[in-house]
Amino acid sequence: MRRNPNLSLPLKKTKKRRDATLPRRVLYATSADIGGIGLSSVAHETLIGLHERHILKQAIAFDNRQTDIPAVKIRTLRHHPVRLLSFLDSRYYYALKKRALDRAAAAAIRRTPGLQLFHGWSGECLLSLRAARRAGLPTVIEVPTWHRNKGKRKGRITGGEKDLIRQPLHRRWKESLLISRQETIEEYDLADMILVLSDYAAETFLSAGVPERKIFRTSRGVDAARFTPQPPPPTFRALFVGALIKRKGVHTLLEAWRKLDLPDAELYLVGHVHREIEPYLREFATPSVKTIGFTRRTEDFYGNATVHILPSTCEGSAKTTYEAAASGLPQIATRESGDVVQDGLNGFVIPADDVDALAAAIRRLYDSPELVARMGAAGRERILSNFTWDHYRQRLFEAYRQLWAE
């Protein structure tokens, strides 16, 4: 499997100048808003690195909200007609945004001479990859979660997909707006290198038959100056940060919390509440559960917590695990959440969907302030040694070098 030879290498001091081992004219495309939150912040940090190394030819994005990279370097779809369709259900609108971005990037590949590498995102770059293949342009794609088949062997068309084909025309037309599994898998086939964010994510690609030579294992980063350790709160406070959905194991956490019924303890749920989780919030409601909702100031909640919990069943490498570790919190997470948490070092890694295992891990930290302090400190050190944004860019450039050297 391609990877940075040692993810624990100390950060090297490098001059921000052109590097002869890197491609010189990179086209980067993302449907994110550069300078926004979530995956948008990843795109922003990537472009900072490309610009500082003088290898960014152009970026194409849905919008641009930052000032670190000159606006002339970023072409946006700010006035694209697809924005008129924002009234659609979000999943259809987001898919149409991605298709518009893909068409724009493919056109840029065709009309821009001298490009040396295309960097796109899975689920929004099929036309771009086709255009790059015709132009003989090396390609890298990022996959923010897992292989579309989630580690399972599937035929070209599944039973559910066959059923959809038999649906009335209006239903088939609407579903055709979405990015299909077949389109995503064609992207995997066309890309020269696939960036994955954890060992678990890599396994889903290998089990689906993707050649090991195409996979490069990397990770995200975090702003260690924004997320910093704070004095512990007077009450044991467990924290979940993320969308309140079943995929992230919120229902499992709620059940484990009520089962424990800990005195002088609180559970804070920070994130947008989705409809699917509302029945569980009602079923497992107790005065100790505080549903906060979405906020951009997540650092305020990490700074007032004892432990961060993410019992997710599917992630690439959850950004909240980086933020919590940088904030000096021990964590309880699943292997599916990524590789930031190492069992016994900076937290506990438990099986997904296991209420008893989750409850036992919470209880261990509740009973041992010394363990909380030791694991929290180890988490912070792990971030500073491996997972700053500078580390992220070093790993990305190593991927570029490997591809460019071929």
C-alpha positions as a LaTeX table, in Angstrom:
\begin{tabular}{lrrr}
\hline
Residue & $x$ (\AA) & $y$ (\AA) & $z$ (\AA) \\
\hline
Met1 & 0.00 & 0.00 & 0.00 \\
Arg2 & 1.38 & 3.45 & $-0.87$ \\
Arg3 & 1.88 & 5.60 & 2.15 \\
Asn4 & 4.20 & 8.07 & 3.75 \\
Pro5 & 6.93 & 5.71 & 5.02 \\
Asn6 & 6.51 & 6.87 & 8.59 \\
Leu7 & 3.51 & 8.89 & 9.78 \\
Ser8 & 5.43 & 9.64 & 12.99 \\
Leu9 & 8.32 & 11.43 & 11.29 \\
Pro10 & 9.08 & 14.78 & 12.95 \\
Leu11 & 7.93 & 17.78 & 10.96 \\
Lys12 & 10.68 & 19.03 & 8.67 \\
Lys13 & 11.28 & 22.73 & 8.22 \\
Thr14 & 10.93 & 23.44 & 4.52 \\
Lys15 & 11.29 & 26.64 & 2.55 \\
Lys16 & 8.17 & 27.70 & 0.71 \\
Arg17 & 9.63 & 27.62 & $-2.79$ \\
Arg18 & 9.32 & 25.59 & $-5.93$ \\
Asp19 & 10.30 & 21.96 & $-5.41$ \\
Ala20 & 11.77 & 20.21 & $-8.44$ \\
Thr21 & 10.39 & 16.88 & $-7.25$ \\
Leu22 & 6.79 & 18.15 & $-7.48$ \\
Pro23 & 4.61 & 18.81 & $-10.53$ \\
Arg24 & 4.65 & 22.52 & $-11.38$ \\
Arg25 & 1.16 & 23.16 & $-12.77$ \\
Val26 & $-1.59$ & 21.54 & $-10.67$ \\
Leu27 & $-5.32$ & 21.89 & $-11.34$ \\
Tyr28 & $-7.36$ & 21.38 & $-8.16$ \\
Ala29 & $-11.14$ & 21.01 & $-8.19$ \\
Thr30 & $-13.65$ & 20.80 & $-5.34$ \\
Ser31 & $-17.36$ & 21.46 & $-4.93$ \\
Ala32 & $-16.59$ & 22.93 & $-1.49$ \\
Asp33 & $-16.49$ & 26.61 & $-0.51$ \\
Ile34 & $-12.81$ & 27.42 & 0.01 \\
Gly35 & $-12.45$ & 28.83 & 3.51 \\
Gly36 & $-15.59$ & 27.18 & 4.86 \\
Ile37 & $-15.89$ & 24.45 & 7.48 \\
Gly38 & $-15.58$ & 20.66 & 7.28 \\
Leu39 & $-14.17$ & 19.41 & 3.98 \\
Ser40 & $-13.97$ & 23.02 & 2.82 \\
Ser41 & $-11.22$ & 23.59 & 5.39 \\
Val42 & $-9.29$ & 20.63 & 3.98 \\
Ala43 & $-9.44$ & 22.16 & 0.51 \\
His44 & $-8.32$ & 25.50 & 1.95 \\
Glu45 & $-5.30$ & 23.99 & 3.70 \\
Thr46 & $-4.39$ & 22.05 & 0.56 \\
Leu47 & $-4.47$ & 25.17 & $-1.60$ \\
Ile48 & $-2.35$ & 27.09 & 0.93 \\
Gly49 & 0.32 & 24.45 & 0.45 \\
Leu50 & 0.07 & 24.41 & $-3.34$ \\
His51 & 0.24 & 28.18 & $-3.49$ \\
Glu52 & 3.21 & 28.42 & $-1.12$ \\
Arg53 & 5.10 & 25.85 & $-3.21$ \\
His54 & 4.24 & 27.76 & $-6.40$ \\
Ile55 & 2.68 & 24.72 & $-8.02$ \\
Leu56 & $-0.98$ & 25.81 & $-8.17$ \\
Lys57 & $-2.01$ & 26.64 & $-11.73$ \\
Gln58 & $-5.69$ & 27.03 & $-10.89$ \\
Ala59 & $-8.36$ & 25.89 & $-8.45$ \\
Ile60 & $-12.00$ & 25.46 & $-9.37$ \\
Ala61 & $-14.43$ & 25.59 & $-6.45$ \\
Phe62 & $-18.07$ & 26.29 & $-5.78$ \\
Asp63 & $-17.19$ & 29.44 & $-3.85$ \\
Asn64 & $-14.26$ & 31.25 & $-2.23$ \\
Arg65 & $-14.38$ & 32.76 & 1.28 \\
Gln66 & $-10.71$ & 33.18 & 2.10 \\
Thr67 & $-7.85$ & 35.59 & 1.43 \\
Asp68 & $-4.76$ & 33.39 & 1.87 \\
Ile69 & $-4.68$ & 32.48 & $-1.82$ \\
Pro70 & $-5.09$ & 35.23 & $-4.43$ \\
Ala71 & $-8.59$ & 35.26 & $-5.90$ \\
Val72 & $-7.12$ & 35.15 & $-9.42$ \\
Lys73 & $-5.97$ & 31.61 & $-8.67$ \\
Ile74 & $-9.46$ & 30.38 & $-7.78$ \\
Arg75 & $-12.27$ & 30.18 & $-10.30$ \\
Thr76 & $-15.68$ & 29.82 & $-8.64$ \\
Leu77 & $-19.18$ & 28.81 & $-9.67$ \\
Arg78 & $-20.56$ & 31.74 & $-7.68$ \\
His79 & $-22.79$ & 32.85 & $-10.58$ \\
His80 & $-23.43$ & 29.43 & $-12.12$ \\
Pro81 & $-27.07$ & 28.71 & $-13.09$ \\
Val82 & $-27.06$ & 25.60 & $-10.87$ \\
Arg83 & $-27.50$ & 27.92 & $-7.89$ \\
Leu84 & $-31.04$ & 28.61 & $-9.08$ \\
Leu85 & $-31.86$ & 25.01 & $-8.13$ \\
Ser86 & $-31.05$ & 25.45 & $-4.43$ \\
Phe87 & $-34.74$ & 24.96 & $-3.64$ \\
Leu88 & $-34.37$ & 21.24 & $-4.35$ \\
Asp89 & $-33.92$ & 18.68 & $-1.62$ \\
Ser90 & $-30.30$ & 19.01 & $-0.44$ \\
Arg91 & $-29.06$ & 15.66 & $-1.74$ \\
Tyr92 & $-30.25$ & 16.45 & $-5.27$ \\
Tyr93 & $-28.92$ & 20.00 & $-5.16$ \\
Tyr94 & $-25.52$ & 18.87 & $-3.87$ \\
Ala95 & $-25.31$ & 16.28 & $-6.63$ \\
Leu96 & $-26.09$ & 18.91 & $-9.26$ \\
Lys97 & $-23.43$ & 21.18 & $-7.72$ \\
Lys98 & $-20.89$ & 18.38 & $-8.06$ \\
Arg99 & $-21.85$ & 17.71 & $-11.68$ \\
Ala100 & $-21.51$ & 21.41 & $-12.52$ \\
Leu101 & $-18.09$ & 21.52 & $-10.87$ \\
Asp102 & $-17.01$ & 18.41 & $-12.75$ \\
Arg103 & $-18.01$ & 19.87 & $-16.12$ \\
Ala104 & $-16.11$ & 23.08 & $-15.33$ \\
Ala105 & $-12.97$ & 21.16 & $-14.32$ \\
Ala106 & $-13.13$ & 18.92 & $-17.41$ \\
Ala107 & $-13.38$ & 22.02 & $-19.61$ \\
Ala108 & $-10.37$ & 23.54 & $-17.82$ \\
Ile109 & $-8.32$ & 20.41 & $-18.48$ \\
Arg110 & $-9.16$ & 20.56 & $-22.17$ \\
Arg111 & $-8.32$ & 24.23 & $-22.62$ \\
Thr112 & $-5.31$ & 24.68 & $-20.29$ \\
Pro113 & $-2.01$ & 23.65 & $-21.91$ \\
Gly114 & 0.88 & 22.41 & $-19.83$ \\
Leu115 & $-1.02$ & 21.02 & $-16.83$ \\
Gln116 & 1.00 & 18.41 & $-14.96$ \\
Leu117 & $-1.44$ & 16.98 & $-12.40$ \\
Phe118 & $-5.17$ & 16.97 & $-11.67$ \\
His119 & $-6.37$ & 16.69 & $-8.06$ \\
Gly120 & $-10.08$ & 16.10 & $-7.52$ \\
Trp121 & $-12.55$ & 14.59 & $-5.09$ \\
Ser122 & $-14.38$ & 11.29 & $-5.36$ \\
Gly123 & $-18.01$ & 11.62 & $-6.39$ \\
Glu124 & $-17.50$ & 14.81 & $-8.40$ \\
Cys125 & $-14.75$ & 14.27 & $-10.96$ \\
Leu126 & $-15.74$ & 11.60 & $-13.48$ \\
Leu127 & $-15.75$ & 13.89 & $-16.53$ \\
Ser128 & $-12.52$ & 15.50 & $-15.31$ \\
Leu129 & $-10.80$ & 12.14 & $-15.02$ \\
Arg130 & $-11.97$ & 11.14 & $-18.49$ \\
Ala131 & $-10.61$ & 14.40 & $-19.90$ \\
Ala132 & $-7.33$ & 13.92 & $-17.99$ \\
Arg133 & $-6.97$ & 10.37 & $-19.31$ \\
Arg134 & $-7.36$ & 11.62 & $-22.88$ \\
Ala135 & $-4.79$ & 14.36 & $-22.22$ \\
Gly136 & $-2.31$ & 11.98 & $-20.57$ \\
Leu137 & $-2.53$ & 13.97 & $-17.34$ \\
Pro138 & $-1.69$ & 12.20 & $-14.03$ \\
Thr139 & $-4.58$ & 12.23 & $-11.56$ \\
Val140 & $-5.12$ & 12.09 & $-7.80$ \\
Ile141 & $-8.52$ & 11.81 & $-6.11$ \\
Glu142 & $-9.40$ & 12.15 & $-2.44$ \\
Val143 & $-11.97$ & 9.85 & $-0.85$ \\
Pro144 & $-13.37$ & 11.38 & 2.35 \\
Thr145 & $-14.95$ & 8.13 & 3.61 \\
Trp146 & $-14.71$ & 4.56 & 2.25 \\
His147 & $-15.03$ & 2.73 & $-1.04$ \\
Arg148 & $-18.57$ & 3.16 & $-2.35$ \\
Asn149 & $-19.19$ & $-0.57$ & $-1.81$ \\
Lys150 & $-18.13$ & $-0.18$ & 1.85 \\
Gly151 & $-15.82$ & $-3.17$ & 1.67 \\
Lys152 & $-18.36$ & $-5.55$ & 0.16 \\
Arg153 & $-18.16$ & $-7.39$ & $-3.13$ \\
Lys154 & $-21.01$ & $-6.21$ & $-5.34$ \\
Gly155 & $-22.02$ & $-6.87$ & $-8.91$ \\
Arg156 & $-22.18$ & $-4.22$ & $-11.60$ \\
Ile157 & $-25.87$ & $-3.69$ & $-10.82$ \\
Thr158 & $-27.35$ & $-4.59$ & $-7.43$ \\
Gly159 & $-30.88$ & $-5.79$ & $-6.77$ \\
Gly160 & $-31.87$ & $-2.39$ & $-5.43$ \\
Glu161 & $-30.52$ & $-0.69$ & $-8.56$ \\
Lys162 & $-32.46$ & $-3.09$ & $-10.75$ \\
Asp163 & $-35.62$ & $-2.26$ & $-8.79$ \\
Leu164 & $-35.01$ & 1.43 & $-9.39$ \\
Ile165 & $-34.79$ & 0.85 & $-13.14$ \\
Arg166 & $-38.32$ & $-0.59$ & $-13.01$ \\
Gln167 & $-39.71$ & 2.50 & $-11.25$ \\
Pro168 & $-41.88$ & 5.08 & $-13.05$ \\
Leu169 & $-40.05$ & 7.57 & $-15.27$ \\
His170 & $-40.43$ & 10.53 & $-12.89$ \\
Arg171 & $-38.82$ & 8.54 & $-10.07$ \\
Arg172 & $-35.98$ & 7.28 & $-12.27$ \\
Trp173 & $-35.33$ & 10.79 & $-13.61$ \\
Lys174 & $-35.00$ & 12.28 & $-10.14$ \\
Glu175 & $-32.69$ & 9.54 & $-8.90$ \\
Ser176 & $-30.54$ & 9.95 & $-12.03$ \\
Leu177 & $-29.53$ & 13.38 & $-10.72$ \\
Leu178 & $-27.57$ & 11.68 & $-7.94$ \\
Ile179 & $-24.01$ & 10.43 & $-8.40$ \\
Ser180 & $-24.42$ & 6.72 & $-9.07$ \\
Arg181 & $-22.31$ & 3.94 & $-7.61$ \\
Gln182 & $-21.20$ & 3.01 & $-11.12$ \\
Glu183 & $-19.95$ & 6.55 & $-11.77$ \\
Thr184 & $-17.98$ & 6.59 & $-8.54$ \\
Ile185 & $-16.38$ & 3.22 & $-9.23$ \\
Glu186 & $-15.38$ & 4.40 & $-12.71$ \\
Glu187 & $-13.59$ & 7.28 & $-10.97$ \\
Tyr188 & $-11.61$ & 4.76 & $-8.91$ \\
Asp189 & $-10.66$ & 2.94 & $-12.11$ \\
Leu190 & $-9.57$ & 6.10 & $-13.92$ \\
Ala191 & $-7.58$ & 7.73 & $-11.10$ \\
Asp192 & $-3.85$ & 7.08 & $-10.99$ \\
Met193 & $-3.74$ & 7.52 & $-7.21$ \\
Ile194 & $-6.44$ & 7.34 & $-4.54$ \\
Leu195 & $-5.91$ & 9.14 & $-1.24$ \\
Val196 & $-7.56$ & 7.34 & 1.69 \\
Leu197 & $-7.65$ & 8.51 & 5.29 \\
Ser198 & $-7.31$ & 5.40 & 7.46 \\
Asp199 & $-6.31$ & 1.76 & 7.47 \\
Tyr200 & $-9.98$ & 0.77 & 7.58 \\
Ala201 & $-10.75$ & 2.91 & 4.53 \\
Ala202 & $-7.83$ & 1.35 & 2.68 \\
Glu203 & $-9.14$ & $-2.11$ & 3.49 \\
Thr204 & $-12.49$ & $-1.33$ & 1.87 \\
Phe205 & $-10.68$ & $-0.53$ & $-1.37$ \\
Leu206 & $-8.44$ & $-3.58$ & $-1.25$ \\
Ser207 & $-11.38$ & $-5.89$ & $-0.53$ \\
Ala208 & $-13.20$ & $-4.39$ & $-3.53$ \\
Gly209 & $-10.30$ & $-5.33$ & $-5.78$ \\
Val210 & $-8.63$ & $-1.93$ & $-6.19$ \\
Pro211 & $-4.89$ & $-2.50$ & $-6.82$ \\
Glu212 & $-2.74$ & $-1.78$ & $-3.81$ \\
Arg213 & $-0.35$ & 0.29 & $-5.93$ \\
Lys214 & $-3.08$ & 2.91 & $-6.45$ \\
Ile215 & $-3.79$ & 3.51 & $-2.76$ \\
Phe216 & $-1.94$ & 6.14 & $-0.73$ \\
Arg217 & $-2.69$ & 6.24 & 3.00 \\
Thr218 & $-2.71$ & 9.75 & 4.43 \\
Ser219 & $-4.57$ & 11.69 & 7.13 \\
Arg220 & $-6.06$ & 15.08 & 7.90 \\
Gly221 & $-4.72$ & 17.88 & 10.10 \\
Val222 & $-5.96$ & 20.30 & 12.74 \\
Asp223 & $-5.23$ & 23.83 & 13.93 \\
Ala224 & $-3.42$ & 23.10 & 17.20 \\
Ala225 & $-3.50$ & 26.79 & 18.15 \\
Arg226 & $-7.29$ & 26.98 & 17.91 \\
Phe227 & $-7.93$ & 23.70 & 19.73 \\
Thr228 & $-5.94$ & 23.66 & 22.97 \\
Pro229 & $-6.21$ & 21.98 & 26.38 \\
Gln230 & $-8.18$ & 23.78 & 29.08 \\
Pro231 & $-8.62$ & 23.12 & 32.83 \\
Pro232 & $-10.99$ & 20.18 & 33.44 \\
Pro233 & $-14.63$ & 21.00 & 34.21 \\
Pro234 & $-15.89$ & 20.50 & 37.78 \\
Thr235 & $-18.37$ & 17.84 & 36.55 \\
Phe236 & $-17.62$ & 14.78 & 34.45 \\
Arg237 & $-18.74$ & 15.93 & 31.01 \\
Ala238 & $-18.89$ & 13.64 & 27.99 \\
Leu239 & $-18.99$ & 15.32 & 24.60 \\
Phe240 & $-20.17$ & 14.26 & 21.16 \\
Val241 & $-19.46$ & 16.60 & 18.23 \\
Gly242 & $-20.88$ & 15.96 & 14.77 \\
Ala243 & $-24.12$ & 15.51 & 12.92 \\
Leu244 & $-26.67$ & 13.79 & 15.16 \\
Ile245 & $-27.36$ & 10.79 & 12.92 \\
Lys246 & $-27.40$ & 7.03 & 13.36 \\
Arg247 & $-24.29$ & 6.54 & 11.20 \\
Lys248 & $-22.27$ & 8.33 & 13.86 \\
Gly249 & $-23.63$ & 6.09 & 16.62 \\
Val250 & $-25.56$ & 8.75 & 18.52 \\
His251 & $-28.35$ & 6.30 & 19.33 \\
Thr252 & $-25.78$ & 3.86 & 20.76 \\
Leu253 & $-24.28$ & 6.62 & 22.88 \\
Leu254 & $-27.68$ & 7.68 & 24.21 \\
Glu255 & $-28.54$ & 4.12 & 25.21 \\
Ala256 & $-25.19$ & 3.56 & 26.92 \\
Trp257 & $-25.48$ & 6.87 & 28.77 \\
Arg258 & $-28.91$ & 6.10 & 30.18 \\
Lys259 & $-27.78$ & 2.60 & 31.12 \\
Leu260 & $-24.89$ & 4.04 & 33.17 \\
Asp261 & $-26.98$ & 6.67 & 34.97 \\
Leu262 & $-23.83$ & 8.32 & 36.36 \\
Pro263 & $-24.24$ & 10.81 & 39.22 \\
Asp264 & $-22.77$ & 14.29 & 38.67 \\
Ala265 & $-22.22$ & 13.69 & 34.96 \\
Glu266 & $-23.42$ & 15.35 & 31.76 \\
Leu267 & $-23.56$ & 14.41 & 28.09 \\
Tyr268 & $-23.35$ & 17.26 & 25.60 \\
Leu269 & $-24.46$ & 16.61 & 21.99 \\
Val270 & $-23.10$ & 19.32 & 19.70 \\
Gly271 & $-24.23$ & 19.23 & 16.08 \\
His272 & $-27.18$ & 19.51 & 13.75 \\
Val273 & $-30.08$ & 17.30 & 14.85 \\
His274 & $-31.34$ & 15.11 & 11.99 \\
Arg275 & $-34.88$ & 13.78 & 11.96 \\
Glu276 & $-33.77$ & 10.16 & 12.18 \\
Ile277 & $-32.27$ & 10.66 & 15.63 \\
Glu278 & $-35.20$ & 12.53 & 17.18 \\
Pro279 & $-37.01$ & 9.36 & 18.37 \\
Tyr280 & $-33.86$ & 8.29 & 20.25 \\
Leu281 & $-33.50$ & 11.71 & 21.85 \\
Arg282 & $-37.03$ & 11.30 & 23.19 \\
Glu283 & $-36.63$ & 7.65 & 24.21 \\
Phe284 & $-33.36$ & 8.16 & 26.11 \\
Ala285 & $-34.01$ & 11.66 & 27.38 \\
Thr286 & $-32.63$ & 12.46 & 30.84 \\
Pro287 & $-31.83$ & 15.79 & 32.53 \\
Ser288 & $-28.13$ & 15.03 & 32.10 \\
Val289 & $-28.33$ & 15.00 & 28.27 \\
Lys290 & $-27.87$ & 18.46 & 26.75 \\
Thr291 & $-28.63$ & 18.83 & 23.03 \\
Ile292 & $-26.80$ & 21.95 & 21.87 \\
Gly293 & $-27.32$ & 21.92 & 18.11 \\
Phe294 & $-24.93$ & 23.22 & 15.46 \\
Thr295 & $-22.23$ & 25.75 & 16.31 \\
Arg296 & $-19.06$ & 26.97 & 14.63 \\
Arg297 & $-17.43$ & 27.50 & 18.04 \\
Thr298 & $-16.79$ & 23.84 & 18.77 \\
Glu299 & $-13.54$ & 24.70 & 20.56 \\
Asp300 & $-15.60$ & 26.18 & 23.39 \\
Phe301 & $-17.20$ & 22.79 & 24.04 \\
Tyr302 & $-14.00$ & 20.76 & 23.74 \\
Gly303 & $-12.46$ & 23.15 & 26.26 \\
Asn304 & $-15.21$ & 22.39 & 28.77 \\
Ala305 & $-15.36$ & 18.61 & 28.40 \\
Thr306 & $-13.80$ & 15.61 & 30.11 \\
Val307 & $-13.96$ & 13.07 & 27.28 \\
His308 & $-14.91$ & 13.06 & 23.62 \\
Ile309 & $-16.98$ & 10.14 & 22.30 \\
Leu310 & $-17.50$ & 9.16 & 18.65 \\
Pro311 & $-19.01$ & 5.65 & 18.26 \\
Ser312 & $-19.33$ & 6.04 & 14.48 \\
Thr313 & $-19.97$ & 3.17 & 12.09 \\
Cys314 & $-18.51$ & 4.88 & 8.98 \\
Glu315 & $-15.96$ & 7.67 & 8.61 \\
Gly316 & $-12.86$ & 8.35 & 6.61 \\
Ser317 & $-10.98$ & 10.03 & 9.42 \\
Ala318 & $-13.33$ & 12.09 & 11.56 \\
Lys319 & $-12.11$ & 15.67 & 12.02 \\
Thr320 & $-13.63$ & 15.73 & 15.50 \\
Thr321 & $-11.10$ & 13.15 & 16.66 \\
Tyr322 & $-8.29$ & 15.51 & 15.64 \\
Glu323 & $-9.95$ & 18.48 & 17.33 \\
Ala324 & $-10.62$ & 16.58 & 20.55 \\
Ala325 & $-7.07$ & 15.21 & 20.70 \\
Ala326 & $-5.62$ & 18.69 & 20.12 \\
Ser327 & $-7.86$ & 19.90 & 22.96 \\
Gly328 & $-6.27$ & 17.39 & 25.32 \\
Leu329 & $-9.29$ & 15.11 & 25.66 \\
Pro330 & $-9.17$ & 11.33 & 25.98 \\
Gln331 & $-11.47$ & 9.72 & 23.45 \\
Ile332 & $-13.73$ & 6.73 & 23.00 \\
Ala333 & $-14.05$ & 5.88 & 19.33 \\
Thr334 & $-14.48$ & 3.00 & 16.92 \\
Arg335 & $-11.96$ & 1.76 & 14.41 \\
Glu336 & $-14.37$ & 2.99 & 11.77 \\
Ser337 & $-13.78$ & 6.56 & 13.03 \\
Gly338 & $-10.18$ & 6.69 & 11.80 \\
Asp339 & $-6.71$ & 6.21 & 13.24 \\
Val340 & $-6.21$ & 9.22 & 15.51 \\
Val341 & $-7.29$ & 7.31 & 18.63 \\
Gln342 & $-4.93$ & 4.51 & 19.62 \\
Asp343 & $-6.39$ & 2.06 & 22.08 \\
Gly344 & $-4.85$ & 2.40 & 25.53 \\
Leu345 & $-2.70$ & 5.41 & 24.57 \\
Asn346 & $-4.99$ & 8.40 & 24.07 \\
Gly347 & $-8.32$ & 6.67 & 24.49 \\
Phe348 & $-10.26$ & 3.48 & 23.92 \\
Val349 & $-11.18$ & 1.90 & 20.59 \\
Ile350 & $-14.41$ & $-0.07$ & 20.90 \\
Pro351 & $-16.54$ & $-2.11$ & 18.49 \\
Ala352 & $-19.23$ & $-0.19$ & 16.62 \\
Asp353 & $-22.84$ & $-0.64$ & 17.76 \\
Asp354 & $-21.73$ & $-2.13$ & 21.10 \\
Val355 & $-23.64$ & $-0.47$ & 23.94 \\
Asp356 & $-21.95$ & $-2.51$ & 26.69 \\
Ala357 & $-18.41$ & $-1.82$ & 25.43 \\
Leu358 & $-19.17$ & 1.88 & 25.15 \\
Ala359 & $-20.67$ & 2.02 & 28.63 \\
Ala360 & $-17.66$ & 0.19 & 30.10 \\
Ala361 & $-15.21$ & 2.61 & 28.47 \\
Ile362 & $-17.12$ & 5.64 & 29.75 \\
Arg363 & $-17.17$ & 4.13 & 33.22 \\
Arg364 & $-13.39$ & 3.60 & 33.23 \\
Leu365 & $-12.75$ & 7.25 & 32.50 \\
Tyr366 & $-15.44$ & 8.39 & 34.93 \\
Asp367 & $-13.74$ & 6.40 & 37.70 \\
Ser368 & $-10.19$ & 7.54 & 36.94 \\
Pro369 & $-9.31$ & 11.26 & 36.64 \\
Glu370 & $-5.64$ & 10.22 & 36.47 \\
Leu371 & $-6.33$ & 8.13 & 33.36 \\
Val372 & $-8.25$ & 11.04 & 31.83 \\
Ala373 & $-5.29$ & 13.36 & 32.34 \\
Arg374 & $-2.71$ & 10.88 & 31.03 \\
Met375 & $-4.68$ & 9.96 & 27.89 \\
Gly376 & $-5.56$ & 13.58 & 27.23 \\
Ala377 & $-1.91$ & 14.62 & 27.32 \\
Ala378 & $-0.98$ & 11.73 & 25.03 \\
Gly379 & $-3.63$ & 12.83 & 22.56 \\
Arg380 & $-2.28$ & 16.37 & 22.41 \\
Glu381 & 1.27 & 15.09 & 21.90 \\
Arg382 & 0.07 & 12.79 & 19.12 \\
Ile383 & $-1.42$ & 15.78 & 17.30 \\
Leu384 & 1.71 & 17.91 & 17.64 \\
Ser385 & 3.89 & 15.05 & 16.39 \\
Asn386 & 1.71 & 13.84 & 13.53 \\
Phe387 & $-1.43$ & 15.76 & 12.68 \\
Thr388 & $-0.93$ & 19.49 & 12.23 \\
Trp389 & $-1.84$ & 20.96 & 8.84 \\
Asp390 & 1.87 & 21.14 & 8.00 \\
His391 & 2.07 & 17.38 & 8.54 \\
Tyr392 & $-0.96$ & 16.98 & 6.29 \\
Arg393 & 0.70 & 18.95 & 3.49 \\
Gln394 & 3.94 & 16.99 & 3.85 \\
Arg395 & 2.02 & 13.74 & 3.31 \\
Leu396 & 0.12 & 15.20 & 0.36 \\
Phe397 & 3.34 & 16.30 & $-1.32$ \\
Glu398 & 4.80 & 12.84 & $-0.76$ \\
Ala399 & 1.82 & 11.44 & $-2.67$ \\
Tyr400 & 2.43 & 13.92 & $-5.49$ \\
Arg401 & 6.12 & 13.00 & $-5.59$ \\
Gln402 & 5.40 & 9.29 & $-5.82$ \\
Leu403 & 2.97 & 9.81 & $-8.68$ \\
Trp404 & 5.15 & 12.36 & $-10.44$ \\
Ala405 & 8.18 & 10.05 & $-10.26$ \\
Glu406 & 6.44 & 7.28 & $-12.20$ \\
\hline
\end{tabular}
